[in-house]
Amino acid sequence: MICDKCGLPLLGTESFCPQCGAAVKKPPRPVPATPARHVEPPPPVAPQPEPTVVEAESIPIVATPDDEIVDLAEDDVGFGLAQPLDPAEPATKASRGHTTVFAPIAGPMGLGMLAGCLVFVIIGLALLGIWQGRNLRLQRQADAAAEHYAQGIDYMDQGNYELAIAEFEYALRLRPTYPDAERKLKEAEAKAKQQPTPTVVGAVGEPSALLADGRIAYERGAWSEAILKLAALQAADAAYEQATVRRLLVGAYTNEGLRLVNEGSMEEAIRRFDQALALEPGNTDVQVQRRLAALYQSGLGAWEADWQEVINSLSALYALKPDYKDTAQRLQRAYVLAGDSAGTQSNWCDAVTYYKAALIMSSTPELAAKRDEAASLCAAPPTSGTPAPSGTFIGVMVKQEPVQGTFGKVHGTVTDAQGQPVAGAAVKLSAYDWSVTTNTDGSGYYVFEALDKEITFAVTLVGLPAQPVDVQVTLSTASMVNFQEKR
C-alpha cells in the first residue's frame, strides 16, 4: 500500500501519511467469520492414490488408517461408525472404508436389538393385559370403599365420630392403600377421644334422653342413628333400661344388616348380624339371616373359580329361601357354566348332569340342545380319527339383537368349507386375563350366556386355525359371530 499523494510506501495501519500528512484511503476488507482473526481458506490437497479395498470382516473395528482419519475430519462425519452415509457423496468415500466398517456392525447387532425389542413389546403387552384384568376386578371394590369413605365424611360433619370411625375402617378393609381414609380415621379417633365421657353422676337425665332419641330413630327406620344413640347409652350407663336397650339394639343391628343385604354389601351385613348375635346369641331369626348372607357371599366368592363350590353354596341357599335376592337365577347360570366347563374338559357325562339340573330350574331350547349333545358324546365319545378341517376359519360378526334379561350373550355357528356344521369345536371367549371355553354341539352351534360386563371380548377357536373377532358386549343384547372355513 502507498500514499496516493506522495507515493510513500505504507504499512496499512496509518490513518495519515507520515511524510506529507495526507489522509490515507484504506480499501474495504471482508468481515471475518470470527472477530478475533481472519480465517484463510485451506490450501488445496493433492489427490491421494486410492487404497486397495479390503473385505469388511478383515478390518478390526478399532483400527483406522491415518488417511481415513484425515478423511473423516475433512468430511465432518464424526466417528464414522454410527454416521449414515449420504447417497450423494462420491463413491471414493465409500471405497475408503465408510461402508465396509459400518456393515458388519449394523447387521448382527441391529437384528439382535430388533429381536430384543420385539420380545420386550410382547412381554409388555401380556403384562398390560394382566394389569387391566386385575383393575377390572378391583374397580367395584374401590367404588364401594369410596362410598363408605363419603358416608364417614357425612358422619364427621354431624359429629357422629364413632360411626365415622366404623365407615373409615371398612373403607380401608376394602382398599388398604387409601391415604384419605387413613387420615380421616385418625382425625375421627382424635375427636372421639376429645368428647367428654358421660357419667351417671351429674347427668341423671342424659340416659333417658339418649334412650328417647334412640327410640325415635328406631321408629323412623334410621338404623345407623339408632345404633349410635343406643350404643352411647350403653357406654354412659350399661345398667339403664338394660333389657329395652338390648332389644332395640338387636333390632337395629338386624335391620341395618338387612338393608346392607339389599344393597349387596354382604360382608358388612354379616358384621351387623354378628353384632346382633353378640347381644342375643339365641335369636334364631338373626341366625337365619346371617346364614343366608354367608351362603350367598360364599357362592359369589367362588364364582368362575370353583363351580362346584358355587353350586354347593347357592343350592343350600336355594333350599332355605328360593327367592333370596337373585339366588335362583345365579344357581341356574352356575349349572349351565359348570356344564360348559365340564364339556371343555371332555367330561361329557358330568356336563349332562349339570345341564339337567339347569333345565329343571329353567328350560330353553338352546339348553336342551346342549344336554342332548352332551348325552350323545357321553354315550359315544368322539374318537381321535376324525379328520380335522385343513383351512382357516374366518370369524364374522353377523348381527346384534335385543334379548330378554339383564345379561349379554355371544353365540353363533362353526361350519366347514362346504357349509357343514363342525361339532365339538372348542370356542373361546376372552377379555384381558379372563377366558372361558365351550364346545359346539351337533349342529355346530355355540353360546356364551350370562355376560354381565359391557366390555370388548375376543371370540376365537381353540385347536383350529382361526381369525378372531372382537365383540363389544352390551347388556340385554345377543351378538352372533359365525366362523366358516376358508381354503
Number of C-alpha atoms within 10 A of each C-alpha: 14 14 20 13 13 12 12 14 11 14 8 13 9 12 12 14 19 12 11 12 12 14 14 18 14 11 7 6 6 6 9 11 9 8 7 7 9 11 9 7 6 6 6 6 6 6 6 7 6 10 11 8 11 12 10 16 12 9 14 9 13 6 7 12 10 8 12 15 14 11 15 15 13 10 10 10 15 12 10 18 16 13 11 11 14 8 8 6 9 9 9 11 16 16 15 19 20 21 16 19 23 18 13 15 15 13 10 11 11 12 11 12 11 12 12 11 12 12 11 12 12 11 11 11 11 13 14 14 15 15 13 14 15 14 14 13 10 13 11 12 15 17 14 16 24 19 13 21 26 17 18 28 23 15 20 20 11 10 15 19 25 18 21 28 24 17 23 28 21 20 28 21 13 19 18 14 11 17 11 11 26 16 11 19 25 13 15 25 14 12 15 17 10 9 10 7 10 15 13 12 6 8 11 10 9 16 24 14 13 20 23 15 17 27 19 14 20 22 12 9 14 16 23 16 19 27 23 20 24 26 19 19 24 18 14 18 15 14 11 15 14 12 10 13 21 18 13 19 25 24 19 28 25 26 22 20 29 22 15 17 21 12 10 14 16 23 15 15 26 23 15 23 26 20 17 24 20 12 14 15 12 10 13 11 11 24 15 13 17 22 16 23 22 18 20 24 19 17 25 16 13 15 15 18 10 13 19 16 18 25 23 15 22 26 21 14 23 20 9 13 13 15 12 15 13 11 19 19 15 20 23 23 18 26 24 27 24 23 28 27 21 20 25 19 12 18 17 25 19 18 29 25 16 22 27 20 17 25 17 9 13 13 14 10 9 12 17 15 16 26 25 17 21 30 19 16 21 18 10 10 14 13 6 7 6 7 6 12 16 13 15 17 24 18 22 16 14 10 11 17 10 13 14 10 10 13 18 23 23 23 16 21 22 28 21 20 15 9 10 13 19 23 19 23 24 19 24 19 21 15 17 19 14 13 13 15 23 24 27 22 24 19 16 20 22 26 24 21 14 19 17 14 14 12 12 14 20 15 25 24 22 14 10 17 15 19 15 18 18 17 18 15 21 21 19 17 19 23 22 19 24 21 26 23 22 15 10
